Amino acid sequence: MSHFTWNVDPILLDLGPLQLRWYGLLFTGGFLIGYYLMQWMYRREHKDVQQLDRLLIYMFAGAVIGARLGHVLFYQPEYYLAHPLEIPMIWKGGLASHGGTVGMLIACYLFLRHTSDPYLYFVDRLTIPIAWGSMCIRLGNFFNSEILGPATDSRFGIIFARVGPQARHPAQLYEAAAYLFTFLLLVFLYKRKAGIWGNGFLTGTMFVSIFGLRFLIEFIKDEQADYVLHIPFTVGQLLSIPFILLGLYFMYYSRKHSVRTTT
């Protein structure tokens, strides 16, 4: 079977000491579009958009710091214990989505000290930009030829020429598609159910969808941790389970506090 070959240079623009990478462009672009999505929702709800002026800085810092620490602690702890000075060197790679999620949740708490919005109300709206940004990041991984699955003869296989001659499952594209589905689902639910279901429903939906689909995709994805657990699950799957359970709790909590409507 003839497979598609991917051999795109991850560097979009090379200016000597300054390089613009596809990953960086998609990462930053995802945040900017996410910021405009938050503005759209605030305008739709007749809320003060100026409250969001500091949002981009909080979310970017929370995502990067959380994702980096998550990678260091959960995927390569032994290496970074031996090379602690490399922990801040995010340009060398190594960002974990689970850690980035925690980082943004903490950043939300810090940001909301300056506003009157309830925490879950705000996070519900933030789920839509998060799902969009997650998709953009996985597309960036595709340009980097990273986050791959095992070798395969199926028609879904792609030859990543910068990695090797064998066709492999494009796990990063599977995840990008899952996150795009989550994004569209959240937009649909927001437009149809916002203000009816209690705060937390969109947050729970995002956790269950993103991390539930991530759990399934991990079965056709190379282990990213530097160590072996000797169990049937990957580190990514183990880290996803608490988010799935928390998401189910948020969905239950929001339905208990939903606005009752009569006809």
DRENZARO-556067 format. One record per residue (C-alpha): z, x, y; residue in three letters; residue number from 0. Coordinates in steps of 0.25 Angstrom, whole numbers, plus 2048, in hexadecimal, padded with zeros to 3 digits. Example, Ala and Ser with C-alpha at 12.3 -4.5 7.8 and 13.67 -1.06 7.14 Angstrom:
2
+-----+-----+-----+------+-----+
|   Z |   X |   Y | type | seq |
+-----+-----+-----+------+-----+
| 81F | 831 | 7EE |  ALA |   0 |
| 81D | 837 | 7FC |  SER |   1 |
+-----+-----+-----+------+-----+
This chain:
263
+-----+-----+-----+------+-----+
|   Z |   X |   Y | type | seq |
+-----+-----+-----+------+-----+
| 800 | 800 | 800 |  MET |   0 |
| 7FC | 805 | 80E |  SER |   1 |
| 808 | 805 | 817 |  HIS |   2 |
| 809 | 806 | 827 |  PHE |   3 |
| 80C | 814 | 82C |  THR |   4 |
| 815 | 815 | 838 |  TRP |   5 |
| 814 | 822 | 83F |  ASN |   6 |
| 817 | 81F | 84E |  VAL |   7 |
| 81E | 82A | 856 |  ASP |   8 |
| 82C | 825 | 85A |  PRO |   9 |
| 82A | 82C | 867 |  ILE |  10 |
| 822 | 823 | 871 |  LEU |  11 |
| 822 | 82D | 87C |  LEU |  12 |
| 825 | 83C | 87C |  ASP |  13 |
| 828 | 842 | 889 |  LEU |  14 |
| 82E | 84F | 884 |  GLY |  15 |
| 83D | 84E | 885 |  PRO |  16 |
| 83C | 83F | 887 |  LEU |  17 |
| 837 | 836 | 87C |  GLN |  18 |
| 835 | 827 | 87C |  LEU |  19 |
| 837 | 822 | 86E |  ARG |  20 |
| 832 | 814 | 869 |  TRP |  21 |
| 841 | 812 | 864 |  TYR |  22 |
| 847 | 815 | 871 |  GLY |  23 |
| 83C | 80C | 878 |  LEU |  24 |
| 83F | 800 | 86E |  LEU |  25 |
| 84E | 802 | 86F |  PHE |  26 |
| 84E | 802 | 87E |  THR |  27 |
| 844 | 7F7 | 87F |  GLY |  28 |
| 84C | 7EE | 875 |  GLY |  29 |
| 858 | 7EF | 87E |  PHE |  30 |
| 850 | 7EC | 88B |  LEU |  31 |
| 849 | 7E0 | 884 |  ILE |  32 |
| 857 | 7DC | 87F |  GLY |  33 |
| 85C | 7DC | 88D |  TYR |  34 |
| 851 | 7D3 | 892 |  TYR |  35 |
| 854 | 7C9 | 887 |  LEU |  36 |
| 863 | 7C9 | 88B |  MET |  37 |
| 85E | 7C6 | 899 |  GLN |  38 |
| 855 | 7BB | 894 |  TRP |  39 |
| 861 | 7B4 | 88D |  MET |  40 |
| 86A | 7B5 | 899 |  TYR |  41 |
| 85F | 7AF | 8A2 |  ARG |  42 |
| 85D | 7A4 | 898 |  ARG |  43 |
| 86C | 7A1 | 898 |  GLU |  44 |
| 86D | 7A2 | 8A7 |  HIS |  45 |
| 876 | 7AD | 8A6 |  LYS |  46 |
| 877 | 7B9 | 8B0 |  ASP |  47 |
| 86D | 7C4 | 8AB |  VAL |  48 |
| 874 | 7CE | 8B4 |  GLN |  49 |
| 880 | 7CE | 8AA |  GLN |  50 |
| 876 | 7D6 | 8A1 |  LEU |  51 |
| 873 | 7E1 | 8AB |  ASP |  52 |
| 87C | 7EB | 8A3 |  ARG |  53 |
| 879 | 7E5 | 895 |  LEU |  54 |
| 86D | 7EF | 892 |  LEU |  55 |
| 876 | 7FB | 894 |  ILE |  56 |
| 882 | 7F5 | 88B |  TYR |  57 |
| 879 | 7F1 | 880 |  MET |  58 |
| 871 | 7FE | 880 |  PHE |  59 |
| 87D | 807 | 880 |  ALA |  60 |
| 884 | 7FE | 875 |  GLY |  61 |
| 878 | 7FE | 86C |  ALA |  62 |
| 875 | 80D | 86D |  VAL |  63 |
| 884 | 812 | 86C |  ILE |  64 |
| 887 | 808 | 861 |  GLY |  65 |
| 87A | 80B | 859 |  ALA |  66 |
| 87D | 81A | 85A |  ARG |  67 |
| 88B | 819 | 856 |  LEU |  68 |
| 887 | 80F | 84A |  GLY |  69 |
| 87D | 819 | 845 |  HIS |  70 |
| 887 | 825 | 846 |  VAL |  71 |
| 892 | 81E | 83F |  LEU |  72 |
| 88B | 816 | 834 |  PHE |  73 |
| 87E | 81E | 831 |  TYR |  74 |
| 881 | 82D | 834 |  GLN |  75 |
| 890 | 82F | 836 |  PRO |  76 |
| 890 | 83C | 82E |  GLU |  77 |
| 885 | 842 | 836 |  TYR |  78 |
| 88A | 83E | 844 |  TYR |  79 |
| 899 | 842 | 840 |  LEU |  80 |
| 892 | 850 | 83E |  ALA |  81 |
| 88A | 84F | 84B |  HIS |  82 |
| 892 | 847 | 855 |  PRO |  83 |
| 88A | 84C | 861 |  LEU |  84 |
| 87D | 845 | 85B |  GLU |  85 |
| 884 | 837 | 85C |  ILE |  86 |
| 87F | 834 | 86A |  PRO |  87 |
| 871 | 839 | 867 |  MET |  88 |
| 86B | 82C | 865 |  ILE |  89 |
| 85D | 831 | 867 |  TRP |  90 |
| 85E | 838 | 85A |  LYS |  91 |
| 85E | 82A | 853 |  GLY |  92 |
| 869 | 822 | 84C |  GLY |  93 |
| 86C | 814 | 851 |  LEU |  94 |
| 873 | 80A | 849 |  ALA |  95 |
| 870 | 7FB | 84C |  SER |  96 |
| 87E | 7F6 | 847 |  HIS |  97 |
| 885 | 800 | 850 |  GLY |  98 |
| 87B | 7FC | 85B |  GLY |  99 |
| 87F | 7ED | 859 |  THR | 100 |
| 88E | 7F0 | 85A |  VAL | 101 |
| 88C | 7F9 | 866 |  GLY | 102 |
| 884 | 7ED | 86D |  MET | 103 |
| 890 | 7E3 | 86A |  LEU | 104 |
| 89A | 7ED | 870 |  ILE | 105 |
| 890 | 7EE | 87C |  ALA | 106 |
| 890 | 7DF | 87D |  CYS | 107 |
| 89F | 7DE | 87E |  TYR | 108 |
| 89F | 7E9 | 889 |  LEU | 109 |
| 894 | 7E3 | 891 |  PHE | 110 |
| 89A | 7D5 | 890 |  LEU | 111 |
| 8A6 | 7DA | 898 |  ARG | 112 |
| 89E | 7D8 | 8A4 |  HIS | 113 |
| 899 | 7CA | 8A1 |  THR | 114 |
| 89F | 7BC | 89D |  SER | 115 |
| 896 | 7BA | 891 |  ASP | 116 |
| 89D | 7B8 | 884 |  PRO | 117 |
| 89B | 7C3 | 87A |  TYR | 118 |
| 894 | 7BC | 86F |  LEU | 119 |
| 88C | 7B4 | 879 |  TYR | 120 |
| 886 | 7C1 | 87E |  PHE | 121 |
| 884 | 7C7 | 871 |  VAL | 122 |
| 87D | 7BB | 86C |  ASP | 123 |
| 872 | 7BD | 877 |  ARG | 124 |
| 872 | 7CC | 875 |  LEU | 125 |
| 86E | 7CA | 866 |  THR | 126 |
| 860 | 7C7 | 86B |  ILE | 127 |
| 85E | 7D5 | 872 |  PRO | 128 |
| 865 | 7DC | 866 |  ILE | 129 |
| 85B | 7D6 | 85C |  ALA | 130 |
| 84F | 7DA | 865 |  TRP | 131 |
| 855 | 7E8 | 867 |  GLY | 132 |
| 858 | 7EA | 858 |  SER | 133 |
| 849 | 7E7 | 855 |  MET | 134 |
| 844 | 7F1 | 860 |  CYS | 135 |
| 84D | 7FC | 85A |  ILE | 136 |
| 848 | 7FA | 84C |  ARG | 137 |
| 83A | 7FB | 852 |  LEU | 138 |
| 83E | 808 | 858 |  GLY | 139 |
| 843 | 80C | 84A |  ASN | 140 |
| 835 | 809 | 845 |  PHE | 141 |
| 82F | 812 | 84F |  PHE | 142 |
| 838 | 81D | 84B |  ASN | 143 |
| 835 | 81B | 83C |  SER | 144 |
| 844 | 819 | 839 |  GLU | 145 |
| 84C | 80E | 832 |  ILE | 146 |
| 843 | 80E | 826 |  LEU | 147 |
| 843 | 807 | 818 |  GLY | 148 |
| 840 | 80D | 80B |  PRO | 149 |
| 832 | 811 | 806 |  ALA | 150 |
| 82A | 804 | 802 |  THR | 151 |
| 81D | 800 | 7FC |  ASP | 152 |
| 81D | 7F3 | 802 |  SER | 153 |
| 814 | 7EE | 80D |  ARG | 154 |
| 81F | 7EF | 817 |  PHE | 155 |
| 820 | 7FE | 816 |  GLY | 156 |
| 81D | 807 | 821 |  ILE | 157 |
| 81A | 816 | 820 |  ILE | 158 |
| 822 | 81D | 82B |  PHE | 159 |
| 81A | 829 | 82C |  ALA | 160 |
| 825 | 831 | 834 |  ARG | 161 |
| 82F | 82E | 828 |  VAL | 162 |
| 826 | 830 | 81C |  GLY | 163 |
| 81A | 82B | 814 |  PRO | 164 |
| 820 | 820 | 80D |  GLN | 165 |
| 820 | 811 | 811 |  ALA | 166 |
| 82D | 80C | 815 |  ARG | 167 |
| 834 | 7FF | 818 |  HIS | 168 |
| 834 | 7FE | 828 |  PRO | 169 |
| 842 | 7F9 | 828 |  ALA | 170 |
| 843 | 7FB | 837 |  GLN | 171 |
| 837 | 7F1 | 839 |  LEU | 172 |
| 83E | 7E7 | 82F |  TYR | 173 |
| 84B | 7E8 | 838 |  GLU | 174 |
| 842 | 7E6 | 845 |  ALA | 175 |
| 83C | 7DA | 83F |  ALA | 176 |
| 84A | 7D5 | 83B |  ALA | 177 |
| 850 | 7D7 | 849 |  TYR | 178 |
| 843 | 7D0 | 84F |  LEU | 179 |
| 846 | 7C4 | 846 |  PHE | 180 |
| 855 | 7C4 | 84B |  THR | 181 |
| 850 | 7C5 | 85A |  PHE | 182 |
| 847 | 7B9 | 858 |  LEU | 183 |
| 852 | 7B1 | 851 |  LEU | 184 |
| 85C | 7B4 | 85C |  LEU | 185 |
| 853 | 7B0 | 867 |  VAL | 186 |
| 850 | 7A3 | 860 |  PHE | 187 |
| 85F | 7A0 | 85D |  LEU | 188 |
| 863 | 7A4 | 86B |  TYR | 189 |
| 858 | 79B | 871 |  LYS | 190 |
| 85C | 78F | 868 |  ARG | 191 |
| 86B | 791 | 866 |  LYS | 192 |
| 871 | 798 | 871 |  ALA | 193 |
| 87C | 790 | 877 |  GLY | 194 |
| 87E | 787 | 86B |  ILE | 195 |
| 883 | 791 | 861 |  TRP | 196 |
| 890 | 799 | 864 |  GLY | 197 |
| 88F | 7A7 | 869 |  ASN | 198 |
| 88D | 7B1 | 85E |  GLY | 199 |
| 882 | 7AA | 856 |  PHE | 200 |
| 877 | 7B3 | 85B |  LEU | 201 |
| 880 | 7BF | 859 |  THR | 202 |
| 882 | 7BB | 84B |  GLY | 203 |
| 874 | 7B8 | 848 |  THR | 204 |
| 870 | 7C5 | 84D |  MET | 205 |
| 87A | 7CC | 844 |  PHE | 206 |
| 876 | 7C5 | 838 |  VAL | 207 |
| 867 | 7C6 | 83A |  SER | 208 |
| 866 | 7D4 | 83F |  ILE | 209 |
| 870 | 7DA | 835 |  PHE | 210 |
| 86D | 7D1 | 82A |  GLY | 211 |
| 85E | 7D5 | 82A |  LEU | 212 |
| 862 | 7E3 | 82C |  ARG | 213 |
| 86B | 7E2 | 820 |  PHE | 214 |
| 85F | 7DE | 818 |  LEU | 215 |
| 855 | 7E8 | 81D |  ILE | 216 |
| 85F | 7F3 | 81A |  GLU | 217 |
| 85B | 7F1 | 80B |  PHE | 218 |
| 84D | 7F7 | 80F |  ILE | 219 |
| 852 | 801 | 818 |  LYS | 220 |
| 856 | 810 | 816 |  ASP | 221 |
| 864 | 813 | 818 |  GLU | 222 |
| 867 | 819 | 826 |  GLN | 223 |
| 875 | 81E | 823 |  ALA | 224 |
| 876 | 82D | 820 |  ASP | 225 |
| 880 | 829 | 814 |  TYR | 226 |
| 880 | 821 | 808 |  VAL | 227 |
| 889 | 815 | 805 |  LEU | 228 |
| 886 | 814 | 7F6 |  HIS | 229 |
| 885 | 804 | 7F8 |  ILE | 230 |
| 879 | 7FB | 7F8 |  PRO | 231 |
| 87A | 7F9 | 807 |  PHE | 232 |
| 876 | 802 | 813 |  THR | 233 |
| 87E | 805 | 81F |  VAL | 234 |
| 876 | 7FC | 827 |  GLY | 235 |
| 879 | 7F0 | 81E |  GLN | 236 |
| 888 | 7F3 | 81E |  LEU | 237 |
| 888 | 7F3 | 82D |  LEU | 238 |
| 880 | 7E6 | 82E |  SER | 239 |
| 88A | 7DE | 825 |  ILE | 240 |
| 895 | 7DD | 830 |  PRO | 241 |
| 88A | 7D9 | 83A |  PHE | 242 |
| 885 | 7CE | 831 |  ILE | 243 |
| 893 | 7C9 | 82E |  LEU | 244 |
| 896 | 7C9 | 83D |  LEU | 245 |
| 88A | 7C2 | 840 |  GLY | 246 |
| 88D | 7B7 | 836 |  LEU | 247 |
| 89B | 7B5 | 83D |  TYR | 248 |
| 895 | 7B4 | 84B |  PHE | 249 |
| 88B | 7A9 | 846 |  MET | 250 |
| 897 | 7A2 | 840 |  TYR | 251 |
| 89F | 7A3 | 84C |  TYR | 252 |
| 894 | 79F | 855 |  SER | 253 |
| 891 | 792 | 84D |  ARG | 254 |
| 8A0 | 78E | 84E |  LYS | 255 |
| 89F | 78F | 85D |  HIS | 256 |
| 892 | 789 | 85F |  SER | 257 |
| 88F | 77E | 869 |  VAL | 258 |
| 88F | 771 | 862 |  ARG | 259 |
| 883 | 768 | 866 |  THR | 260 |
| 881 | 759 | 863 |  THR | 261 |
| 875 | 751 | 864 |  THR | 262 |
+-----+-----+-----+------+-----+
